[in-house]
Structures are given as structure tokens and as C-alpha cells.
Amino acid sequence: MISNALSVVLILNILFAITIIFLERKKPSATLAWLMLLVLIPNIGFIFYLLFGRNLSRKKIFEIKPEEANKINIILENQKLQLQNNSLKLNDASIKNYKDMVYMHLTHSESIFTQNNNIDIFTDGNDKFESLIESIQNAKDHIHMVYFIIKNDSLGKKIVHELTKKAKEGVEVRFLYDAIGSHSLPRNFFKNLKEAGGEAVAFFPIVIPFLNLNINFRNHRKIAVIDGTEGFIGGFNIGDEYLSLNKKMGYWRDTHIKITGDAVHMLQTRFLFDWRSANNKKLEIKPKYFPQINSNGTTGVQIISSGPDSEWEQIKYGYLKMINAAKESIYIQTPYFIPDESILHALKLASLSGVDVKIMIPNKPDHMFVYWASSSYASELLKIGAKCYIYEKGFIHAKTIVVDGKVASVGTANMDVRSFKLNFEVNAFIYDSVISNEFKEIFENDMKDCTQITQEIYKNRPLMIKFKESISRLLSPIL
């Protein structure tokens, strides 16, 4: 019987391996990592694969109607033509060298380029949520929000209370949350909001407890759109810890922005597509969701989305384009630094070419394996002149990259494989020397709360840390 059982296990493992290698066609590094799991924990490894390793790129998750696609395509084609014949006038002449990046996002991400935007930057949760709550309170027509995490605590309850008040006033309120990120919410958390006429829906909901085949595909986006004229995007989720009230994590250092201008329409579009995918009651795209915005802003912005439903890694391509365009400096802040080979090689080439590459990661881990893998990858860049800073004041959760003080990106995507391939993410790519320099100054100010890791310090790390890094590095393609 034991012999027969072992034979069955062997046959099943071979079938599972064939599925991973030939049907999913993953990258070799990810394939090897999954095969290693099959060898170490036969059959159980394939259960992990079903939960965490499936490919969604062949599935249509987001619905766009033909007439909607036609309207967007007309604008995209017009902007591409303007770039090709050099008739697109730029508000900031210093970003003329990034026209090819704008063109790439037009073609690759179908993202309209707008230049009438005002940008407010928030690096503290108290400031961000004070501004968001004020915008909610001033809403007249609709409030659309999607957040990876909303918690059943003081801030979470306050946000829902404010939304409920607006719903009672007749304002359309729609709140989309990720079922895994917000798994600890009680069932009645949105009860008052729904009774007031508001709506709250989970993205990829958990139908059967402890068995969610979409567990690895998370809507990691954080977007709020108020009346179609104001938009918020960045790294802050909704919860007390993002106000620095969690003693374990300490001060929560994140980055979020508020946009006033036509880029809000692209955030609105992103929300509407996400909402349709999660709600059986299909939402019509009405003109009132895209009102004319009277803005005196001059900042160029493109809103870029990516996710496992697409074979293209749109945000990663944006990062690569920025890194490859750098002449002077690349400043990166990310809580998780697990780059794939393309990003790692691009950063190495930049550093070897004399570009000032600086990477800031946290000292306090919230995911242990990811933390040790991040340390390993960051240290690899030390050998060729890049600089690595460990944030000591608390936990840094910001997802920003700024190049040459001219272009920047801020949003929800970390500098890791999960954000590039598995999560549904959204970033604002910003073309403006004033705003980009502000991000650069924020980075330099954060350096005061950091310890710089030198090659000598890294070489003298304890043997146990070296072991943790080695194991985490092996698993990094599937973290």
C-alpha cells in the first residue's frame, strides 16, 4: 500500500509539474521556485500553487463597452499624432526629453496625458486623512473609493460614518475593498452605509472560508474620487496604524497625493472599471462622472494601471523607462525591494554609468521573508556604487521613484515582483520639475532618519541573517 501511495504521489507531482512548466509558461525563476515547493512538499505544494500561482492574464476581468473604448481611442490617437509631429505643447519645457515615455504610456497603457493638474503631496497620515475627510464632507454628487485595506478601528469607522452622512444627503457613495486585505472586517461593518443608500462591495470575495482561488490576486489600489473633480492616490490604507497609532510599527511614513485636474478623470475611469468587475449591477458611465474641471494647474500626469489580467507589466515598464532615462539621479522609496532581473540590471547599469542611485527601505519588517529578500537585493547594488538607506524612524511604506528631479511616480506599486505581476495596482506618473524636485527633497529629508548601509557593514552581518537572506532570495520569485 505504501508503495502504491508513493507511486500515486509521484504521478500526481509529474502532472502538476507539467501543468506549471507547459501550460502556465511562467518565467524560469518562478517555475523553478514552484517546482522546488513540489519537491519539498509533494501534492500540498500544488494546493499552494492553486491558491498563489495561477495565471489570470487570459481572463477578461474588466469590462469596457465599444462606445467607451472608441472615445478613449480617439483621444489617444490624437495625442500620439501630436507627439509624432512634435505639435504637443508641454507646459514644462524641461520634460521634453520624456516625450517617448508619454508615448509609451499612450500605446502600452492606453493612458491619456493631461497637463492641467495641481498636485498636493502628503507624507503623514493625519494630513492625508484630514484632507480626504474634508473632501468627503464637501461632496455634492458622488464619492467613489477603492482601498486595499479598511480596518474596523477608529479611522475606519470615522470614514464610513462620514460616507454614511453623505449617503443620507443623497450623494452617491460607492466603496470597493479587497476581500483579502480587509478580511478581518465584521459582516455588518457597512450596514449603516448600505441602509443610507450607499454601496460597499468586496473585490474577489471569499465565497468558501479558507478556500479562495483568487487569494493571490489582490486589488492593491487606493483611490478616492470626489465629484469627479478631486482624486487621491498613493500608499495609505484606512486604519489607525496609518495614523502612526500602532506601537509595533511606530511612525508610519507613506506618500499620497491629491490631484485636481483632468487626471482625475483617469482615476475615475479606473474606479468605474474596478467597480463593474466586482458588482453584478453594472454601473453606467455617465457624463456627470466626468465634469469639466476648472483648474489652473500645469503639471503633466498619466495614470497607469497594471494587474495579473494583462500580459503586460505596465507600471514596471514605466519604472524601467524612467531608470533608463536617468542622467543624474534615481531616488527610490519602497517597503519591499524585490526587483526582477530587468529592473535590477537597469539599476546596475545606471549606477555603473555614474547615476546617483539611492534606495530607501524600512528597518521594521511587516513581512519577514520579503524583508530579508529586500535586504539581499539592495545590498547587491552596493557593490557597484549605489547607496542603500534603512529608515529607522518607523515604517516606510512609500512607493515613489524620482529621476533627475524632473519626472516622478507615486502610487500603490512596490518595487517587487508581486506588484508587477500579481496585484492590481495604479500609479501616477508625473512630468513636472517643480513637483519632482519636491519628491527629491522629501527623500533627502527622510535620509536624516536613516542609517546608510555600507559594504563593510553588510559584510559583517551575523551568519543567521545571511542564512535568512539566502532562503528568502530563493523564494523571492513567488513572494
C-alpha positions in Angstrom: 0.0 0.0 0.0 2.8 2.4 0.9 4.4 1.6 -2.5 1.2 2.3 -4.3 0.6 5.5 -2.4 4.1 6.7 -3.3 3.5 5.9 -6.9 0.3 7.9 -6.9 2.1 10.9 -5.3 4.9 10.6 -7.9 2.4 10.6 -10.8 0.5 13.5 -9.4 3.6 15.5 -8.9 4.7 14.9 -12.5 1.3 16.0 -13.8 1.5 19.1 -11.6 5.0 19.9 -12.8 3.8 19.5 -16.5 1.0 22.0 -15.7 3.3 24.5 -14.2 6.0 24.2 -16.9 4.0 23.8 -20.1 0.5 25.3 -19.5 1.2 28.4 -17.4 4.5 29.3 -19.2 5.9 31.3 -16.3 9.3 32.8 -16.1 12.1 30.3 -15.4 12.9 31.7 -12.0 9.2 31.4 -10.8 8.9 28.0 -12.4 11.9 26.7 -10.5 10.6 28.1 -7.3 7.3 26.4 -7.7 9.0 23.1 -8.7 11.1 23.3 -5.6 7.9 23.5 -3.5 6.5 20.5 -5.3 9.7 18.5 -4.4 9.8 19.6 -0.8 6.1 19.2 0.0 4.5 16.9 -2.7 0.9 17.5 -3.5 0.5 20.1 -0.8 2.8 22.2 -2.9 0.2 22.1 -5.7 -2.5 23.3 -3.4 -0.3 26.3 -2.6 0.1 26.7 -6.4 -3.7 26.7 -6.9 -4.0 29.4 -4.3 -1.0 31.5 -5.1 0.4 30.6 -8.5 -2.3 30.7 -11.1 -2.2 33.0 -14.1 -5.1 35.4 -14.8 -3.7 37.0 -17.9 -6.0 35.0 -20.2 -9.1 36.1 -18.4 -11.2 39.3 -19.1 -11.7 40.9 -15.7 -12.6 44.4 -16.6 -15.4 45.3 -19.0 -15.2 48.3 -21.3 -18.0 48.9 -23.8 -17.2 49.5 -27.5 -18.5 53.1 -27.4 -16.4 53.8 -24.3 -13.3 52.4 -25.9 -13.9 54.4 -29.1 -14.0 57.7 -27.1 -10.7 56.9 -25.3 -9.1 55.7 -28.6 -9.9 59.0 -30.4 -8.1 61.0 -27.7 -5.1 58.5 -27.6 -4.6 58.6 -31.3 -4.8 62.4 -31.4 -2.1 62.7 -28.7 0.1 60.1 -30.4 -0.1 62.0 -33.6 0.8 65.3 -31.8 3.8 63.6 -30.3 4.9 62.2 -33.6 4.7 65.5 -35.4 6.1 67.5 -32.4 2.9 69.6 -32.1 2.2 68.7 -28.5 3.0 71.8 -26.4 4.5 71.0 -23.0 3.9 73.2 -20.0 7.3 72.3 -18.6 10.0 72.6 -21.3 12.4 70.6 -19.1 10.5 67.4 -19.7 10.7 67.4 -23.5 13.2 64.5 -23.3 10.4 62.4 -21.8 8.0 62.6 -24.7 8.9 59.0 -25.6 7.8 57.9 -22.1 4.5 59.7 -22.6 4.1 58.0 -26.0 4.9 54.6 -24.4 2.2 55.0 -21.8 -0.3 56.1 -24.5 0.3 53.0 -26.6 1.2 50.4 -23.9 -1.2 51.5 -21.1 -3.8 53.5 -23.0 -3.3 56.3 -20.6 -4.3 59.8 -21.6 -1.8 62.6 -20.9 -3.2 65.6 -19.1 -1.4 68.9 -18.2 -3.8 71.0 -16.1 -3.2 69.3 -12.8 -2.5 70.6 -9.3 -0.7 68.2 -7.0 -0.7 68.2 -3.2 1.7 65.8 -1.6 1.1 64.1 1.8 3.7 62.2 3.7 1.8 62.0 7.0 -1.4 60.0 7.5 -3.0 62.7 9.7 -2.6 65.3 7.0 -3.8 63.0 4.2 -7.0 61.8 6.0 -7.8 65.3 7.2 -7.8 66.4 3.6 -9.7 63.3 2.4 -12.4 63.7 5.1 -12.8 67.4 4.2 -13.3 66.5 0.5 -15.9 63.9 1.5 -17.7 66.4 3.7 -17.8 68.8 0.7 -19.0 66.3 -1.8 -22.2 67.2 -3.7 -22.8 64.4 -6.2 -20.7 61.3 -5.7 -17.9 59.7 -3.8 -16.0 56.7 -5.3 -13.4 54.9 -3.2 -11.3 51.7 -3.6 -8.9 50.7 -0.8 -7.0 47.5 -0.3 -7.4 47.7 3.4 -10.0 49.3 5.6 -9.9 48.4 9.3 -12.6 48.1 11.9 -11.0 50.7 14.1 -11.4 54.4 14.9 -10.3 55.7 11.5 -12.2 53.1 9.5 -15.4 53.8 11.5 -14.9 57.5 11.1 -14.5 57.2 7.3 -17.6 55.1 7.0 -19.5 57.4 9.3 -18.7 60.4 7.1 -19.7 58.4 4.0 -23.0 57.4 5.6 -23.8 61.0 6.4 -23.3 61.9 2.7 -25.4 59.0 1.5 -28.2 60.2 3.7 -27.9 63.6 2.0 -28.4 61.9 -1.4 -24.8 61.8 -2.5 -23.9 58.6 -4.4 -21.4 56.6 -2.3 -19.6 53.6 -3.6 -16.8 51.8 -1.6 -14.8 48.9 -3.0 -12.5 47.0 -0.7 -10.2 44.0 -1.2 -11.6 40.8 0.3 -8.2 39.6 1.4 -6.7 42.9 2.5 -9.9 43.7 4.6 -10.6 40.1 5.6 -11.0 41.0 9.3 -14.0 43.3 8.8 -17.2 42.2 10.6 -20.1 41.4 8.3 -22.1 44.4 9.5 -19.3 46.9 9.1 -21.0 48.7 6.2 -24.6 48.1 7.5 -25.4 51.8 8.2 -23.9 52.9 5.0 -26.0 50.5 2.9 -29.1 51.4 4.8 -28.5 55.0 4.0 -28.4 54.2 0.3 -24.6 53.8 -0.1 -22.9 50.7 -1.6 -20.0 48.7 -0.4 -18.6 45.7 -2.4 -15.7 43.3 -1.9 -13.3 42.6 -4.8 -12.8 38.9 -5.4 -15.0 38.0 -2.3 -14.4 34.9 -0.2 -17.2 32.5 -1.1 -15.9 29.5 0.8 -13.9 30.2 4.0 -10.2 29.3 3.8 -10.6 28.5 0.1 -10.3 31.5 -2.2 -8.6 30.6 -5.5 -8.1 34.3 -6.1 -6.3 34.9 -2.8 -3.1 35.7 -4.7 -4.7 38.4 -6.9 -5.3 41.4 -4.7 -6.8 44.8 -5.6 -4.0 46.8 -4.0 -5.2 50.1 -5.3 -6.0 53.1 -3.1 -8.1 55.6 -4.9 -10.7 58.2 -3.9 -12.6 60.3 -6.4 -14.9 63.1 -5.2 -17.5 64.6 -7.6 -15.1 63.7 -10.5 -13.0 66.8 -9.7 -10.7 65.7 -6.9 -8.7 62.5 -6.8 -6.5 60.8 -4.2 -3.9 58.1 -5.0 -1.0 56.7 -3.0 0.1 54.2 -0.4 -2.1 54.9 2.6 -4.7 52.4 3.5 -7.5 53.2 6.0 -6.7 52.3 9.6 -5.3 53.6 12.8 -1.8 52.3 12.1 -1.6 54.6 9.1 -2.0 57.5 11.6 1.1 56.1 13.4 -1.1 54.7 16.3 0.3 51.1 16.1 3.1 50.8 18.7 4.8 47.9 16.9 5.2 49.8 13.6 5.7 53.2 15.2 5.6 56.2 12.9 4.0 55.4 9.5 5.8 57.1 6.7 3.9 57.0 3.5 3.3 59.1 0.4 -0.1 60.0 -1.1 -1.1 62.8 -3.5 -4.3 64.8 -4.1 -4.9 65.7 -7.8 -7.1 68.5 -9.0 -7.3 68.5 -12.8 -8.2 66.3 -15.8 -6.0 63.4 -14.5 -8.9 62.8 -12.0 -11.0 61.6 -15.0 -8.5 58.7 -15.5 -8.7 57.8 -11.8 -12.5 57.9 -12.2 -12.3 55.5 -15.2 -10.1 53.1 -13.2 -12.6 53.1 -10.3 -15.6 52.5 -12.6 -13.9 49.5 -14.3 -13.0 48.0 -10.9 -16.5 48.6 -9.6 -18.0 46.9 -12.6 -15.8 43.8 -12.2 -16.9 43.4 -8.5 -20.6 44.3 -8.8 -23.3 42.4 -10.6 -25.3 45.7 -11.0 -23.3 47.2 -13.9 -22.6 50.9 -13.4 -23.2 53.2 -16.4 -20.5 55.7 -17.2 -22.4 59.0 -17.1 -21.2 62.4 -18.1 -21.6 63.7 -14.6 -18.8 61.4 -13.5 -16.5 63.4 -15.9 -17.4 67.1 -15.3 -15.4 69.9 -16.8 -12.6 70.8 -14.3 -11.6 74.4 -14.0 -8.0 74.1 -12.9 -5.1 76.5 -13.2 -2.7 73.6 -12.7 0.3 73.0 -15.1 1.5 69.5 -14.0 1.6 66.7 -16.6 0.2 63.4 -15.3 -0.6 59.9 -16.7 -2.5 57.4 -14.6 -1.1 53.9 -15.2 -2.8 50.7 -14.1 -1.5 47.1 -14.2 -2.6 43.7 -13.0 -2.5 40.0 -13.5 -5.3 40.2 -16.1 -2.7 41.6 -18.5 0.4 40.0 -20.0 2.0 43.5 -20.0 3.6 44.8 -16.8 2.6 48.5 -17.5 3.9 50.0 -14.2 7.1 48.1 -14.4 7.7 49.3 -17.9 7.2 52.8 -16.7 9.8 52.3 -13.9 12.2 50.8 -16.5 11.7 53.8 -18.8 12.4 56.2 -16.0 15.5 54.3 -14.8 17.0 54.0 -18.3 16.4 57.8 -19.0 18.3 58.9 -15.8 21.3 61.1 -16.3 22.0 62.3 -12.8 19.9 60.6 -10.1 17.4 57.9 -9.2 15.8 58.0 -5.8 13.5 55.1 -4.8 11.4 54.6 -1.7 9.7 51.2 -1.3 8.8 49.0 1.6 9.5 45.9 -0.5 12.5 45.8 -2.8 12.4 42.5 -4.8 13.1 43.6 -8.4 13.1 41.2 -11.3 16.2 40.9 -13.5 15.2 43.7 -15.8 14.8 46.3 -13.0 17.9 45.0 -11.2 20.0 45.2 -14.4 18.7 48.6 -15.3 19.7 50.0 -11.8 23.1 48.3 -12.1 23.7 49.9 -15.5 22.6 53.3 -14.2 24.9 53.1 -11.2 27.8 51.9 -13.4 27.2 54.9 -15.7 27.6 57.4 -12.8 24.0 58.0 -12.0 23.4 58.6 -8.3 21.2 55.6 -7.3 19.7 55.8 -3.8 17.2 53.2 -2.4 15.4 53.6 0.9 13.8 50.6 2.6 12.3 50.0 6.1 14.2 48.7 9.1 10.9 47.3 10.6 9.6 44.3 8.6 5.9 43.6 8.3 6.5 40.5 6.1 9.6 38.7 7.3 10.6 36.8 4.1 10.1 39.9 2.0 12.2 42.0 4.4 15.2 39.7 4.2 14.9 39.3 0.4 14.7 43.2 0.1 17.9 43.5 2.1 19.7 41.0 -0.1 18.7 42.7 -3.4 19.5 46.2 -2.1 23.0 45.1 -0.9 23.8 43.7 -4.3 23.7 47.2 -5.7 26.2 48.4 -3.1 29.0 46.6 -4.9 28.7 48.9 -7.9 28.2 52.3 -6.2 24.5 52.5 -5.3 23.6 53.7 -1.9 21.1 52.0 0.4 19.3 53.7 3.3 17.4 51.9 6.1 14.6 54.0 7.5 14.8 54.0 11.3 12.1 56.4 12.5 9.3 53.9 12.0 8.0 52.0 8.9 8.3 53.5 5.5 5.6 52.4 3.2 6.0 55.0 0.4 6.1 53.8 -3.2 7.9 56.6 -5.1 10.6 56.9 -7.7 12.0 60.3 -8.9 14.5 60.7 -11.7 16.8 63.7 -12.2 14.3 65.9 -10.3 12.2 66.0 -13.5 9.8 63.0 -13.6 8.4 61.0 -10.7 6.0 58.2 -10.0 3.8 57.7 -6.9 1.1 55.2 -6.3 0.4 51.7 -4.9 3.0 49.6 -6.7 6.0 48.4 -4.7 9.3 47.7 -6.4 8.7 44.0 -6.4 7.5 41.1 -8.5 4.1 40.8 -6.7 3.2 44.4 -7.6 4.5 43.9 -11.2 2.6 40.7 -11.9 0.1 39.7 -9.2 -1.6 42.7 -7.7 -4.0 45.2 -9.3 -2.0 48.4 -9.0 -2.3 52.1 -10.0 0.4 54.8 -10.2 0.5 58.4 -11.2 3.4 59.2 -13.5 4.3 62.9 -13.0 6.0 65.1 -15.6 7.0 68.3 -13.7 10.3 69.6 -12.5 8.9 71.5 -9.5 6.8 68.6 -8.2 9.6 66.1 -8.9 12.1 68.2 -7.0 9.7 68.3 -4.1 9.7 64.5 -4.1 13.5 64.6 -4.2 13.7 67.0 -1.3 11.3 64.7 0.7 13.7 61.8 0.1 16.7 63.8 1.2 14.9 64.9 4.3 14.0 61.3 5.1 17.7 60.4 4.9 18.1 62.2 8.2 16.1 59.4 9.8 18.0 56.6 8.1 21.1 54.5 8.6 23.2 54.2 5.4 24.3 50.6 4.9 27.8 50.4 3.6 29.6 47.3 2.1 31.6 46.9 5.3 28.5 47.0 7.5 26.8 44.5 5.2 29.7 42.1 5.1 29.9 41.9 8.9 26.2 40.9 9.3 25.6 37.8 11.5 25.6 34.3 10.0 21.9 33.8 10.8 20.9 36.9 8.8 23.0 35.6 5.9 21.0 32.3 6.1 17.6 34.1 6.2 18.6 36.2 3.2 19.6 33.2 1.2 16.3 31.3 1.8 14.3 34.5 1.2 16.2 35.2 -2.0 15.4 31.7 -3.3 11.7 32.2 -2.7 11.6 35.8 -3.9 10.0 35.0 -7.3 6.9 33.8 -5.6 6.8 36.1 -2.6 
